[in-house]
């Protein structure tokens, strides 16, 4: 009797296990309440050319995956506004997988007061109109604010300079919040400094930064990396003024001159900084006059203005494909927290040839394969 019962018991256990696995694998596609395609809003820390490029890359990635019918969104020929691009997608990106809601951009405009106002407007919209099933978020400040205040709809965040160091995520593998997914580029700035050291073998590295951005740029990691390389690391904080670009640039230039003339740095990291159009070459000109190589931690626009080196963001096809696949998984029902966050890009450089010649720097032959674009101009 017992011998006949034992195989039956084993079969029941196996069937129960199979049923549990099937339930665990079952997913519910993300849809609007009426069963139509889910609606997306955009939240940004502020307008920024890099965000424009990222949005275009993601839209094209969604198009290639046939999640939308037209993702060939143009970047405005002038300015760095994202709202025109988002509204273009709302009008032109068809399909039944995701909808971009017209006039659905919430812009913090790089300002604390505006951030609070926009966050309240967004929360009120989600509470009363209930016309969004997911948020696309760009920038550290926007990602931090949305993840703190919104727990019930998916948040897909990218273009954050340092998601881990700023405390946005629990770890590279875990966002720490079920509805949160954050693009992570592990050791991004540290790896850039090591690459820069291989090129110049600097002895004294300088880094001016806006007050409040210490964690954003992983300064503790940078210090440790410089100790590892046996080089000195000098920083200089300045108070940025997002309402007066001229005043902000004056303060930054005081820092840059202190690093160059007092600390005598021989290479300098250049973060994103505000500057009036008529003074956009002031910082690069100064560094070139002091024969100090510079590396932009921001967009290649700064290299076009005279910074020696930076990363090429002109073609973010790989990133677009990665993020489009993230969206696909979430649209198909995966929890944002369960989707892989780690993205490891190829490092493609841009170089300003005019600045290189002024520095007397000959581009090493073995570096040419890593260079994507070359900028030059005839007049300072």
N, C-alpha and C positions, 0 to 999 in steps of 0.2 A: 504493500500500500504506500509506504513512505517512498519507496523507490520510484513508483509511478507519479507521485505527487511532486517530487523534487524538480524534474524537467519542466513541469507545468509552471511551477513557481519561478524558475529561471526565465521562462518565456514572458511571464507577466511583468517581471522586473525590467526585462529588456524593452518591452512595449511601452512601459511607463517612462523609461529613460528616453526613448525615441520621441514620445509625445512631449516631454519637457523640453527636449532640444528643439523640436519644431516650434513650440510656443516661444522659446527664447529667440529664435531666428525670425519670427513673424514681425513684420514692420508695417506701420500705417503711413502711407504717403502723406506728405504735408499738403494740405489743400485749404482753400477758403471754406467758410461755413456752408456755402451753397454748392460745394463740390468743384468749383472752378479753380484755376491756377492760383497758387498762393501769391500774395501781394507783398512787395518789398519796399521799404523806405531806406534812405541813405542818411547816415549821421557822420559828420566830419569835424575834426578839430579846427579846421580852417581851410580855406582854399590854398592849393599847393600844386605846382606843376607835376610833382611826382605822383600825387593822387590821381591826376588826370590820366597819366600813363598807365597806372595800375587799373583804373576803371576800364579803360579801353582794352587792356590785355585780358581782363576777366570776361568782358562782353564777347570778345572774339573767341575766347576759350569756350564759352557757353554755346556760341554759334557752331563751332567745330563739333561739339558734342550733340548738336541738334536739339539743345534744350531751349533755344530761341531761334527765330527764323532770320533775324538780321542783327548781327552784333557789330557791324562795321561802323561804330560810332566815331565821328570825327572829333579831334581835339580842336578847340577854338584857336584861330590863328593869332589872337591877341588875348593876353590875360591868363589867369590861372583858375577861372571859375569852373566849378563842377556842375552847378545847376543846369546850364545849357546842355551838357552831355547827358545828364540824367533824364531831362525832359525829352531829349531826342530818343533815348531808349524807350521811354514811355510811349512815344508816338510810333516808333518804328520796329521795335523788337517784339515780334509776334510769337506765337507758340502757345502751348497749353501746359508748360512746366513752371513758368515764373512770370510775374508781371511787375514792371517797374511803375510805381504810382507817380503820376504827374504831380509836380509841385510837392514832392515827397522828400526834399532835402532839408536837413536840420544842421545848420552851420554855426559852430561855436565861435568862429571868427578869431581864434587865438586869444580870446578874452574871457576872463573868469566870470565877469558879470553877464556877458552874453551867453556863456555856457549854462549858467543857472536858468536864464530866461528860456533858452531853447529846450533845455531838458524838461522844464515844466510844460512847455507847449507840446512836446512830444508825448509826455505821460498823459496829458489831458486828451490828446487825440486817441491814444491807444485805449483810454478808459471809456470815452464817449462814442467815437466814430468806429472804433474796432475794425479798421480797414487795413491792417497789416498782419501778416503771418510770420514775417522774418525781417531782421534789420541787417543791412550791410554797413559796417562801421570802419572808418579810416582814422588812424592817429591814436596815440596813447591816451590823450585826455578824453577823447570821445569814447574810446573803448572802456576806460576806467569808469566813466560816468554811467554809461549804459549798462555795464555788467553789475554795477552797484544797485541800480534802480529797477532793472527789468529782469525778471526771473522766469517768465512764462512763455516767451517766444524765442526762437533761435537767434543768436547774435553771431555773425560771421565777421571777425575783426582782422584787419591787416594794415600794413603800413605803420606799424608801431615800432619805434626805433629800438626799444629794449623791453619787450614784454615781460621777460623774467625778472630783470633787475628792478623794474618799476613796480613789481608786485602785482601785475595784472593777472598772471597765471601762477598756479602752484608749482608746476615743473614743466620742462619742455614737452613731456609726454601727457601731462594732465592739466587741463585748464582750471580744474577745481570747482567747476560749476556746470551742471548738466546741460544748460542751454547755451553754453559759451564755447566757441572755437576761435583760436587765435593763431595766426600764422607765426611760426617761430623759425628764425634763422639762427641756429646755435652759434654762439661765440662770434657774432658778426663783426663787431668792431675789433675785438682781440685778434681775429685772423687777419683783418686788414692791416693792423699795426705790424704784425709779424711779416706780412708780405712787403710792407713799406720798408721794414728794416732790411729785408733781403735785397731791396733795390738800392737803398742809400747808405745803409750801415750807420745811421745817425747815432750821435752820442748824447744829444740833449733835445728831447721832444717837447714841443709846446702845444698847449690846448686852451684857447679861450672859450668860455661857455657862458650862456645866460643863466643867471641865478634861478635855481629851481630845476635845473636839468642834470644835476649830478648823477642821479640813478639812471636817467634815460640813456646816458652814454657810457654806462658801466665803468665809472672812473676807478672804483676799487679794483676791478679786473685789469684795467689798463695799467695801474700802478704795479700790480703783481707781475704783469707781463713785462713791463720795463725792467723790473728787478731781475726777472728771469733772463732778459737780454743784456743785463749789466749796463743799462743806460739810465740817464736821469729823466724824470718826468716832471714838467712844470705846468701848473694850471693858473688861470686868472679868471675869476668870475666877474661879470658885469651885469648891470640892471638893464634889461631890454625894455624898450618902449614901443609897443605894437601900434600906438597911435601917432608916434612921431618918429619916422624912420631915420631922419637926419640925426636926431638926438641919440637914438639907439646905436647908429653907426659910429658916432663920436665916442661913445663909451666903449664900444668894441675896439675901436682903433687905439684907444688908450691902453687897453689890455694887450693888444698885439704888439704895440711899441714897447711895453714893459717886458714882455716875453722875449722880444728880439734884442733889446738894448741892455736890459738889466740882467735877465737870465741867460742871454746869449744862446738861445736855442738855435739848432742848425736844421731843424725840420718842424713843420707845423701842421697840425690837424685843423681843418676849418669846418665847423658845424654849419647848419643852416643859420642864416642871419638876414634880418631885414635891412634894406638899403634903398635910398632913392635911386631912380633910374639914372640920373645924371652923375651919380657917384658910384656906380656899380663896379668900376674897375679900381677904386681907390685902395682897397685892401690888397688885391693881387699886385697892383703896381708897387706898393710899399714892400711887400715880401720879395718881389723880384729885384728891387733896388738893393735889398739887403742880402741877396743871393741865398734866400731861404726857400728850399723846395716846400710845396704845400700840397695837401691832399684833402679834397672835399668829401665830407661824410654825408653830403646831401646830393642833390640832383646834378646832372652834368651841365646844367645852366651856369653853375659857378665856374666850371672849367672853361666854358665858352667865354666867360668874362675875364679869365686870366689865371685862375687857380691852375697849378701845374697838372695835377692828376685827379682822377675820380673814377667812379664806377659808371659803366655804360648802362643806362636805363632806357635807351631808345627803343629796344625791342625786348619786351618782357613776356615773350611767348611762352616760355617754360613756366613762369609764375602764373600766367593766365590759365594755362592748362591745369596746373596743380589746384588753383582755387576753384576753377570750374568743376573739377572732379569732387572737391569738398562740397560744393553746393549740390552737385548731383546726389551724393550720398545722403545729405540732409533732407533734400527734397523727397528722396525715396523712403525716408523714415528713420534713418540713423540719428541717434542723439549727437548733437554737436560735440559733446565731450568725448565721445567714443571714436571720433574721426581723427586720423593722424594729423598732427599739427606741424611736424618737422619738415621743413623745406630747405634743401641744400642746393643753392644755385651755383652755376659756373661764374667765376670772377672774370668779367671782361672790363678792361680799362678804357678810359678816354684820356687823352693828353692834349695840352695846349702847346703846339709846336713853337709859337712865338715866345712863350714864357720859357720853354726849354732852351731855346737859343740864347735868350737873355741871361739865363743862369749858366750857360756854357755846359749844359748837360746833354750828352750824347745818349740817345735811347739805346740800351743794351740790345744786341741782336736777338738774344733768347727771349726778350720781352715782347717782340713784335707779334708773336702768335697770340698774346693775351690782350692786344689792343684792338678795340672795336671801331673807335672813331678818333679823328684828329681834328682839332680846332686850331685856327690861326687867324690873326688879324694884323693889319698893317700899321695902325695908329693906336697909340695909347690914349 
